[in-house]
Amino acid sequence: MNVEEEKNENKLKSNKNHKKYAYKYAVIVGLLISIVSIISMSYAYFLYTEKQEGTNVLQSTCLSFEMTDQQNDITLQRTYPILDEEGKKLTPFTFTVKNTCDAYMSYTINLETLQDSTLANKYVKVMLNNEAIVNLASLPDATFKYYDGSVSSKVLGTYSLGGNEEEEFTFRLWMDEDTPAVPEAMNKTMSSKIVVNATVSTFNPVENGITTLHDAIFASEYQVTDVATAIEKIEAKQTVDTTKTAPIIDWQENASAAPKDGVTSSTLPAKSLIGSSFDVTENETKVRFGNSYKFNSETGYYTICNRPTPESPDSECVTSNLQYYDPEEVNYNDGNYYYCSTGYNISNADKISTYWNVSNCATIYRITGVTPTATESTNSLTQTKFATTKYTFNGYTLNQVELESDKSDRGLYAAEDDYGTTYYYRGSVKNNYVYFANAYWQIIRINGDKSIRMIYAGTKPNATGSATYIKPAPFNNDRDNPAYVGYMYGNTLNSSLAETNANEVSSNAKTELENWYKTNIEDAGLSSLIADSGFCNDRTLSPTTTGNGYTTDVTTYYAPYYRYYTSKTPTFVCSNNENDLFTVSNEKGNKAATYPIGLVTVDELMYAGFATGYMNRLTYLYQNGNYWSMSPFHFDSGSLAANEFFQDATGNAYSDWVTGGYGLRPVINLQSDVTISGGVGTSDNPYVVVTE
C-alpha cells in the first residue's frame, strides 16, 4: 500500500468511526412564508408576508452543522403569477451552510410544507441557486418530515461539504404563471420551512461502483450514482452571466492603521536623460499624485483623482486634472498625496515612454515620504544601459476586503467546444481536486471528447502563489514582433499573417512545459493516461482591430481581447483549430506539438468566474499569484511589444509583455477512461488516479 492509498484508507476508517456515533439529524432555518392567493378571471395576485424566526442549530460531540448569514427575507407584496424569466430576477433569500467539524458531510436542503397550508404545491415554482426552475410538486419527496403533520417535504438539492467548509445558497419562490383561476387556487395559504438534513457522508464514488474519474465527477456533483441524471440536471441549469464574476462579490475598502516605510516603489528614467537621445521629457521622470480617491465596492478597485475640496467625499472627484510631481520636491505634510503606480517602456530604438496607473488600482497608497536611489537599467532589446532612479515610498496602504458575496453561481455547467458538449467548473467550487503524477491538480472541465482537462495546483494540498507553478518564466524571450504571441511562431520578417503564425519555432513557455512533461509524465510511464485533446492559442484577429497581425508599425488586437473586454462572451471553440489548436497527432488540431501539454485560456478563466473590470479572489482558479495563459492580447506598435493574457494576483485577468516572468501552470487532459482508487474530490481527499 503506497502513501496515498494508506491516507485514503485512514480517512475511510475515520469516517466509519464517526458513523458509529452520529446519525441523521436536522438543522432548521426558521423561514416561515405565508402566501395568500386571490385570483379572479381578470387579474391575480398573491401577498407574501414573511416571519423570520431564529435559526435552530443542533450539535453533538462529534459533529456541528449550522446555518448562518440569512439575508433578503422574502417580503414581496401584491405579486401576480409571473413568468419564469421574472421569477429568476427576484431578490433571493440567502443562507450559508457551514460544516464546523472535520468530518466530510452530506446534506439535503428540503422545503417542508406545513400542515396549515392550503395552497397546492403544483401552483408554486422554486429555484435554488442556478439550478433549473422546477414546479414544487415535481420535486422528489424527502425521506422524512421533520414537522409532525407536514403536508409534504420536497428535496430542493443534495450537496456535500468537506471539513470546516461552507457554502452559500440562494432560494427564490413565486407563483406559477399557469396557475388557473379555479376555486382550489383561490384564497389559499401556504406555510413552509427550509430544512437542512445533514449526515456524515457515506458517499464515495468508488465504494458505489463508480471507478472512472469521468463518471465520478458527475456523480459527486449531486451525490448520486445515476450519472445520466446528474448530466441532465447540469444541462438544465440556468445560463451563466459571464459579464459578472462568480461568485458575485461586494468589497469594502481597507486602510492600514499606521504608515510604514517602503510600502511601494517605482523606477523611472533619471532626470539626466531629459532631452537626450532616449527622448525623455521632464514629466516622464515624475509621478502623478491625486489629493483624493474613489473606491468601487462592486469591482473592488480604486481610482486616483482630485477633488476641489479634498476633505469632502461629496465633491466631484476627477482624473483629468492630475498633476505631475517630482517625488523629491513634494512636502508630504501639506496635504494628501494618493498614488497607485508608475513605470516605463523602452523600444528597440532606445526611446523611453513613462506610463502612470491612476484607475483600476487594486492597491493605492497615501504617501508620507520618499527615498530616491540612483540605479542603472538595461534595455533588454538592445542591451543599452541607461540611468534610472528608484523611488521607495513610505505611507499608508489602502486595499480591500470582502464585504459579502453571492456564492450560489458555482459547480458544473454545460457549453460547447470543438468536440461537442463540455462540462466546466465555475465559481468557488471545492470538489474538483485530483492527485496524479505526484502532484495535485484542479479539474477545469470535461471536454467534449470526454477527456478531463486539469490545471497543475502544486505538490501539496491547498498550495497558493508560486507553489502552484512549475517555475516562473517568460512566455517568449523576445517581444518585438507579433509572432511572439504564439505558443509556436513562424518568421519575423513581417511578410504575411500566415507566415508569422506558422508553427515552426517553440515559444519559451512551450519548451519549459514540454521539458516538464518529458520528466514527470513520459519518463514516469504515464503517457498512456494522457489524451491529445489540444490547447487553443487563438491568434485570430479581433473583429474591431485595425492591425494586420504581422507588421510592427500598427497595433493589432486579437480575438481573445475582444471576447474579454468587448463582447464579454467566452468560447471553448478554437476558431482556427487547424493552425491554433495545438495537438500532437489529433486531426482536430495542428499536430505541431511534441507533447500534449499547454496552458489555461482566458476563455476558461472567464467561464471559471473572472470578468473584466471586477476583482475576484474566490473562484477556484484564483491562486494569489501571477500565471500565464496561452491567449494573445495584442501587439503594441508603440512599445514594440507582444502581449499575452495572464491571471493576476489581484484577482483579474490582465496582459503583459511576453517577456514577463510569470508562473507556468501546466494544463493536461486525462483520458476519458482513467480510473480512480478513491477520493471525493476535496483538497484533503482528492480523486486518486490509478497509474499502475
RAJOFEN-V110443 format. One record per residue. N is the residue number from 1. RES is the residue in one small letter. PHI is phi in degrees with one decimal (* if undefined). Layout:
n = {N & N}
res = {RES & RES}
phi = {PHI & PHI}
//
This chain:
n = {1 & 2 & 3 & 4 & 5 & 6 & 7 & 8 & 9 & 10 & 11 & 12 & 13 & 14 & 15 & 16 & 17 & 18 & 19 & 20 & 21 & 22 & 23 & 24 & 25 & 26 & 27 & 28 & 29 & 30 & 31 & 32 & 33 & 34 & 35 & 36 & 37 & 38 & 39 & 40 & 41 & 42 & 43 & 44 & 45 & 46 & 47 & 48 & 49 & 50 & 51 & 52 & 53 & 54 & 55 & 56 & 57 & 58 & 59 & 60 & 61 & 62 & 63 & 64 & 65 & 66 & 67 & 68 & 69 & 70 & 71 & 72 & 73 & 74 & 75 & 76 & 77 & 78 & 79 & 80 & 81 & 82 & 83 & 84 & 85 & 86 & 87 & 88 & 89 & 90 & 91 & 92 & 93 & 94 & 95 & 96 & 97 & 98 & 99 & 100 & 101 & 102 & 103 & 104 & 105 & 106 & 107 & 108 & 109 & 110 & 111 & 112 & 113 & 114 & 115 & 116 & 117 & 118 & 119 & 120 & 121 & 122 & 123 & 124 & 125 & 126 & 127 & 128 & 129 & 130 & 131 & 132 & 133 & 134 & 135 & 136 & 137 & 138 & 139 & 140 & 141 & 142 & 143 & 144 & 145 & 146 & 147 & 148 & 149 & 150 & 151 & 152 & 153 & 154 & 155 & 156 & 157 & 158 & 159 & 160 & 161 & 162 & 163 & 164 & 165 & 166 & 167 & 168 & 169 & 170 & 171 & 172 & 173 & 174 & 175 & 176 & 177 & 178 & 179 & 180 & 181 & 182 & 183 & 184 & 185 & 186 & 187 & 188 & 189 & 190 & 191 & 192 & 193 & 194 & 195 & 196 & 197 & 198 & 199 & 200 & 201 & 202 & 203 & 204 & 205 & 206 & 207 & 208 & 209 & 210 & 211 & 212 & 213 & 214 & 215 & 216 & 217 & 218 & 219 & 220 & 221 & 222 & 223 & 224 & 225 & 226 & 227 & 228 & 229 & 230 & 231 & 232 & 233 & 234 & 235 & 236 & 237 & 238 & 239 & 240 & 241 & 242 & 243 & 244 & 245 & 246 & 247 & 248 & 249 & 250 & 251 & 252 & 253 & 254 & 255 & 256 & 257 & 258 & 259 & 260 & 261 & 262 & 263 & 264 & 265 & 266 & 267 & 268 & 269 & 270 & 271 & 272 & 273 & 274 & 275 & 276 & 277 & 278 & 279 & 280 & 281 & 282 & 283 & 284 & 285 & 286 & 287 & 288 & 289 & 290 & 291 & 292 & 293 & 294 & 295 & 296 & 297 & 298 & 299 & 300 & 301 & 302 & 303 & 304 & 305 & 306 & 307 & 308 & 309 & 310 & 311 & 312 & 313 & 314 & 315 & 316 & 317 & 318 & 319 & 320 & 321 & 322 & 323 & 324 & 325 & 326 & 327 & 328 & 329 & 330 & 331 & 332 & 333 & 334 & 335 & 336 & 337 & 338 & 339 & 340 & 341 & 342 & 343 & 344 & 345 & 346 & 347 & 348 & 349 & 350 & 351 & 352 & 353 & 354 & 355 & 356 & 357 & 358 & 359 & 360 & 361 & 362 & 363 & 364 & 365 & 366 & 367 & 368 & 369 & 370 & 371 & 372 & 373 & 374 & 375 & 376 & 377 & 378 & 379 & 380 & 381 & 382 & 383 & 384 & 385 & 386 & 387 & 388 & 389 & 390 & 391 & 392 & 393 & 394 & 395 & 396 & 397 & 398 & 399 & 400 & 401 & 402 & 403 & 404 & 405 & 406 & 407 & 408 & 409 & 410 & 411 & 412 & 413 & 414 & 415 & 416 & 417 & 418 & 419 & 420 & 421 & 422 & 423 & 424 & 425 & 426 & 427 & 428 & 429 & 430 & 431 & 432 & 433 & 434 & 435 & 436 & 437 & 438 & 439 & 440 & 441 & 442 & 443 & 444 & 445 & 446 & 447 & 448 & 449 & 450 & 451 & 452 & 453 & 454 & 455 & 456 & 457 & 458 & 459 & 460 & 461 & 462 & 463 & 464 & 465 & 466 & 467 & 468 & 469 & 470 & 471 & 472 & 473 & 474 & 475 & 476 & 477 & 478 & 479 & 480 & 481 & 482 & 483 & 484 & 485 & 486 & 487 & 488 & 489 & 490 & 491 & 492 & 493 & 494 & 495 & 496 & 497 & 498 & 499 & 500 & 501 & 502 & 503 & 504 & 505 & 506 & 507 & 508 & 509 & 510 & 511 & 512 & 513 & 514 & 515 & 516 & 517 & 518 & 519 & 520 & 521 & 522 & 523 & 524 & 525 & 526 & 527 & 528 & 529 & 530 & 531 & 532 & 533 & 534 & 535 & 536 & 537 & 538 & 539 & 540 & 541 & 542 & 543 & 544 & 545 & 546 & 547 & 548 & 549 & 550 & 551 & 552 & 553 & 554 & 555 & 556 & 557 & 558 & 559 & 560 & 561 & 562 & 563 & 564 & 565 & 566 & 567 & 568 & 569 & 570 & 571 & 572 & 573 & 574 & 575 & 576 & 577 & 578 & 579 & 580 & 581 & 582 & 583 & 584 & 585 & 586 & 587 & 588 & 589 & 590 & 591 & 592 & 593 & 594 & 595 & 596 & 597 & 598 & 599 & 600 & 601 & 602 & 603 & 604 & 605 & 606 & 607 & 608 & 609 & 610 & 611 & 612 & 613 & 614 & 615 & 616 & 617 & 618 & 619 & 620 & 621 & 622 & 623 & 624 & 625 & 626 & 627 & 628 & 629 & 630 & 631 & 632 & 633 & 634 & 635 & 636 & 637 & 638 & 639 & 640 & 641 & 642 & 643 & 644 & 645 & 646 & 647 & 648 & 649 & 650 & 651 & 652 & 653 & 654 & 655 & 656 & 657 & 658 & 659 & 660 & 661 & 662 & 663 & 664 & 665 & 666 & 667 & 668 & 669 & 670 & 671 & 672 & 673 & 674 & 675 & 676 & 677 & 678 & 679 & 680 & 681 & 682 & 683 & 684 & 685 & 686 & 687 & 688 & 689 & 690 & 691 & 692}
res = {m & n & v & e & e & e & k & n & e & n & k & l & k & s & n & k & n & h & k & k & y & a & y & k & y & a & v & i & v & g & l & l & i & s & i & v & s & i & i & s & m & s & y & a & y & f & l & y & t & e & k & q & e & g & t & n & v & l & q & s & t & c & l & s & f & e & m & t & d & q & q & n & d & i & t & l & q & r & t & y & p & i & l & d & e & e & g & k & k & l & t & p & f & t & f & t & v & k & n & t & c & d & a & y & m & s & y & t & i & n & l & e & t & l & q & d & s & t & l & a & n & k & y & v & k & v & m & l & n & n & e & a & i & v & n & l & a & s & l & p & d & a & t & f & k & y & y & d & g & s & v & s & s & k & v & l & g & t & y & s & l & g & g & n & e & e & e & e & f & t & f & r & l & w & m & d & e & d & t & p & a & v & p & e & a & m & n & k & t & m & s & s & k & i & v & v & n & a & t & v & s & t & f & n & p & v & e & n & g & i & t & t & l & h & d & a & i & f & a & s & e & y & q & v & t & d & v & a & t & a & i & e & k & i & e & a & k & q & t & v & d & t & t & k & t & a & p & i & i & d & w & q & e & n & a & s & a & a & p & k & d & g & v & t & s & s & t & l & p & a & k & s & l & i & g & s & s & f & d & v & t & e & n & e & t & k & v & r & f & g & n & s & y & k & f & n & s & e & t & g & y & y & t & i & c & n & r & p & t & p & e & s & p & d & s & e & c & v & t & s & n & l & q & y & y & d & p & e & e & v & n & y & n & d & g & n & y & y & y & c & s & t & g & y & n & i & s & n & a & d & k & i & s & t & y & w & n & v & s & n & c & a & t & i & y & r & i & t & g & v & t & p & t & a & t & e & s & t & n & s & l & t & q & t & k & f & a & t & t & k & y & t & f & n & g & y & t & l & n & q & v & e & l & e & s & d & k & s & d & r & g & l & y & a & a & e & d & d & y & g & t & t & y & y & y & r & g & s & v & k & n & n & y & v & y & f & a & n & a & y & w & q & i & i & r & i & n & g & d & k & s & i & r & m & i & y & a & g & t & k & p & n & a & t & g & s & a & t & y & i & k & p & a & p & f & n & n & d & r & d & n & p & a & y & v & g & y & m & y & g & n & t & l & n & s & s & l & a & e & t & n & a & n & e & v & s & s & n & a & k & t & e & l & e & n & w & y & k & t & n & i & e & d & a & g & l & s & s & l & i & a & d & s & g & f & c & n & d & r & t & l & s & p & t & t & t & g & n & g & y & t & t & d & v & t & t & y & y & a & p & y & y & r & y & y & t & s & k & t & p & t & f & v & c & s & n & n & e & n & d & l & f & t & v & s & n & e & k & g & n & k & a & a & t & y & p & i & g & l & v & t & v & d & e & l & m & y & a & g & f & a & t & g & y & m & n & r & l & t & y & l & y & q & n & g & n & y & w & s & m & s & p & f & h & f & d & s & g & s & l & a & a & n & e & f & f & q & d & a & t & g & n & a & y & s & d & w & v & t & g & g & y & g & l & r & p & v & i & n & l & q & s & d & v & t & i & s & g & g & v & g & t & s & d & n & p & y & v & v & v & t & e}
phi = {* & -82.0 & -62.2 & -66.9 & -64.3 & -63.1 & -64.2 & -65.1 & -63.1 & -65.8 & -63.3 & -62.8 & -61.8 & -62.6 & -63.1 & -64.5 & -64.7 & -61.2 & -62.9 & -63.7 & -115.0 & -127.2 & -122.2 & -59.3 & -152.0 & -114.8 & -120.5 & -110.7 & -99.1 & -79.5 & -107.4 & -110.8 & -113.2 & -107.7 & -119.9 & -113.8 & -110.5 & -124.3 & -126.9 & -122.0 & -69.0 & -102.6 & -155.1 & -151.1 & -155.5 & -139.9 & -92.7 & -101.3 & -124.4 & -121.0 & -121.1 & -97.6 & -96.7 & -64.9 & -74.9 & -96.2 & -119.3 & -103.6 & -134.7 & -135.0 & -68.9 & -109.8 & -136.9 & -147.4 & -139.8 & -147.3 & -122.7 & -141.6 & 54.5 & -75.4 & -138.4 & 56.8 & -55.0 & -75.8 & -134.4 & -64.3 & -118.1 & 47.9 & -99.4 & -77.1 & -53.8 & -128.3 & -68.2 & -59.6 & -61.3 & -74.6 & -60.3 & -63.6 & -92.5 & -62.4 & -64.6 & -83.8 & -81.9 & -118.2 & -155.1 & -117.6 & -101.9 & -121.5 & -105.0 & -96.5 & -120.2 & -83.1 & -70.7 & -74.6 & -118.2 & -112.6 & -155.1 & -114.5 & -107.4 & -113.7 & -111.8 & -102.2 & -87.5 & -82.8 & -68.3 & -86.9 & -77.6 & -123.5 & -87.7 & -68.9 & -58.4 & -66.8 & -99.7 & -120.1 & -105.6 & -134.5 & -146.6 & -106.7 & 53.7 & -104.4 & -70.7 & -62.6 & -72.6 & -135.4 & -75.0 & -57.5 & -66.5 & -82.1 & -73.2 & -67.7 & -74.9 & -69.9 & -72.9 & -155.0 & -111.0 & -73.9 & -97.0 & -62.6 & 80.3 & -58.5 & -67.5 & -161.2 & -138.4 & -108.2 & -83.3 & -77.8 & -175.6 & -121.1 & -143.3 & -143.7 & -141.0 & -74.3 & -59.3 & 60.6 & -111.5 & -145.3 & -138.7 & -103.7 & -128.6 & -120.9 & -132.4 & -123.2 & -143.7 & -154.9 & -82.5 & -59.1 & -61.0 & -91.0 & -60.2 & -81.8 & -88.5 & -126.1 & -55.3 & -69.9 & -109.0 & -102.0 & 54.1 & -108.9 & -126.1 & -139.1 & -122.8 & -150.3 & -134.2 & -79.7 & -124.9 & -108.5 & -111.3 & -116.0 & -139.5 & -60.5 & -70.8 & -110.0 & -81.1 & -143.2 & -51.1 & -64.2 & -66.5 & -99.4 & 83.3 & -101.6 & -110.4 & -93.8 & -61.3 & -52.9 & -74.4 & -63.2 & -61.7 & -67.7 & -61.1 & -71.3 & -61.4 & -124.5 & 55.8 & -128.4 & -97.5 & -88.6 & -64.0 & -60.9 & -65.0 & -62.3 & -62.4 & -61.5 & -66.3 & -64.0 & -69.6 & -87.9 & -64.3 & -68.0 & -65.9 & -78.1 & -102.7 & -81.4 & -81.5 & -120.9 & -75.7 & -132.4 & -67.9 & -85.1 & -121.2 & -102.8 & -113.0 & -128.1 & -67.9 & -141.0 & -112.3 & -66.0 & -74.9 & -143.1 & -72.4 & -133.1 & -77.6 & 65.7 & -71.7 & -161.6 & -150.7 & -143.0 & -109.5 & -129.0 & -57.7 & -69.4 & -61.6 & -66.6 & -87.6 & -60.9 & 78.0 & -85.5 & -66.5 & -77.5 & 63.6 & -91.0 & -94.4 & -61.0 & -64.5 & -77.7 & -104.6 & -116.4 & -113.9 & -116.7 & -107.5 & -119.1 & -91.5 & -158.3 & -157.8 & -122.4 & -117.9 & -102.9 & -71.7 & -83.5 & -92.9 & 88.1 & -108.6 & -104.4 & -129.3 & -80.9 & -154.1 & -117.0 & -118.0 & -57.2 & -122.1 & -55.9 & -78.3 & -103.2 & -69.2 & -91.0 & -75.7 & -61.9 & -118.2 & -123.0 & -100.6 & -72.5 & -111.3 & -64.8 & -98.6 & -94.7 & -128.4 & -79.0 & -56.6 & -80.8 & -106.4 & -84.5 & -91.2 & -73.3 & -90.9 & -97.0 & 163.7 & -95.7 & -125.7 & -97.5 & -143.6 & -108.7 & -165.4 & -144.3 & -159.7 & -144.9 & -116.6 & -139.0 & -91.7 & -76.2 & -103.6 & 59.7 & -101.0 & -103.0 & -133.1 & -95.0 & -123.9 & -128.1 & -90.0 & -127.5 & -134.3 & 52.2 & -95.6 & -72.1 & -138.0 & -127.2 & -139.5 & -98.6 & -80.6 & -118.9 & 179.7 & -148.0 & -124.7 & -88.0 & -136.0 & -71.1 & -133.3 & -132.3 & -122.8 & -129.5 & -72.3 & -66.7 & -81.4 & -115.3 & 65.8 & -74.5 & -93.7 & -152.2 & -80.5 & -136.0 & -128.2 & -96.5 & -103.5 & -101.2 & -99.5 & -106.2 & 156.3 & -93.3 & -102.0 & -121.6 & -132.3 & -145.0 & -130.0 & -68.2 & -84.9 & -163.8 & -153.7 & -105.0 & -92.7 & -72.1 & -83.0 & -154.3 & 105.4 & -90.4 & -131.9 & -110.5 & -152.6 & -112.3 & -129.1 & -65.8 & -111.0 & 145.2 & -88.3 & -110.7 & -118.8 & -116.7 & -86.9 & -141.1 & 86.2 & -90.2 & -74.7 & -133.2 & -122.1 & -121.1 & -93.9 & -132.1 & -106.8 & -157.0 & 55.7 & 60.9 & -149.0 & -95.4 & -133.7 & -118.2 & -72.0 & -87.5 & -169.6 & -94.3 & -70.6 & -62.9 & -91.3 & 77.3 & -72.4 & -114.3 & -90.0 & -133.8 & -115.0 & -59.9 & -129.3 & 98.7 & -100.8 & -131.2 & -61.8 & 58.6 & -66.8 & -136.8 & 57.6 & -64.9 & -69.6 & -97.1 & -102.1 & -82.4 & -179.4 & -86.0 & -165.5 & -65.3 & -68.4 & -139.0 & -83.5 & -125.2 & -131.2 & -86.7 & -155.6 & -58.1 & -57.5 & -79.2 & -78.9 & -85.0 & -63.6 & -133.1 & -149.1 & -105.9 & -79.3 & -115.1 & -93.5 & 59.0 & -92.6 & -163.3 & -64.6 & -63.3 & -71.3 & -65.2 & -94.6 & -64.9 & -93.2 & -116.0 & -117.3 & -74.2 & -68.0 & -62.9 & -61.4 & -62.5 & -61.6 & -64.8 & -65.4 & -71.0 & -62.9 & -64.2 & -60.3 & -57.1 & -75.5 & -96.0 & -114.5 & -65.4 & -66.8 & -88.6 & 73.4 & -108.9 & -60.0 & -66.3 & -91.3 & -100.8 & -94.3 & -100.1 & -85.4 & 97.2 & -138.2 & -93.1 & -107.3 & -67.5 & -102.5 & -65.7 & -83.3 & -61.4 & -65.2 & -107.7 & -77.7 & -99.6 & -81.7 & -111.3 & 82.8 & -141.3 & -96.4 & -97.9 & -92.4 & -141.9 & -78.2 & -117.9 & -105.9 & -104.8 & -57.5 & -58.6 & -60.2 & -61.0 & -67.4 & -78.2 & -97.0 & -107.5 & -77.4 & 54.1 & -126.7 & -74.4 & -146.3 & -95.3 & -88.7 & -86.8 & -63.6 & -120.1 & -65.5 & -63.6 & -112.5 & -107.1 & -92.6 & -82.6 & -127.3 & -89.7 & -139.4 & -65.6 & -66.6 & -65.0 & -115.4 & -91.8 & 54.6 & -101.7 & -82.5 & -82.9 & -131.5 & -82.0 & -146.5 & -155.7 & -129.1 & -68.4 & -102.3 & -67.5 & -65.5 & -65.7 & -64.2 & -65.6 & -62.2 & -72.2 & 134.8 & -84.9 & -141.5 & -58.7 & 84.7 & -120.0 & -86.6 & -144.0 & -115.6 & -115.6 & -68.4 & -64.4 & -86.9 & -83.0 & -132.4 & 57.4 & -156.5 & -103.0 & -137.4 & -70.2 & -101.4 & -113.2 & -102.5 & -65.7 & -104.5 & -164.3 & -108.9 & -96.9 & -70.0 & -66.3 & -98.7 & 48.7 & -141.0 & -79.0 & -123.6 & -121.0 & -67.2 & -142.4 & -88.7 & -94.4 & -66.7 & -75.8 & 111.4 & -152.7 & -93.0 & -131.4 & -131.6 & -155.4 & -53.6 & -66.1 & -85.0 & -66.9 & -95.9 & -91.9 & -72.0 & -105.7 & -114.6 & -58.3 & -122.9 & -133.0 & -120.9 & -84.2 & -58.9 & -66.2 & -104.4 & -62.0 & -105.2 & -123.9 & -94.6 & 167.5 & 99.1 & -123.5 & 93.9 & -84.7 & -64.6 & -92.2 & -147.7 & -72.0 & -62.9 & -107.7 & -76.0 & -75.7 & -115.1 & -124.0}
//
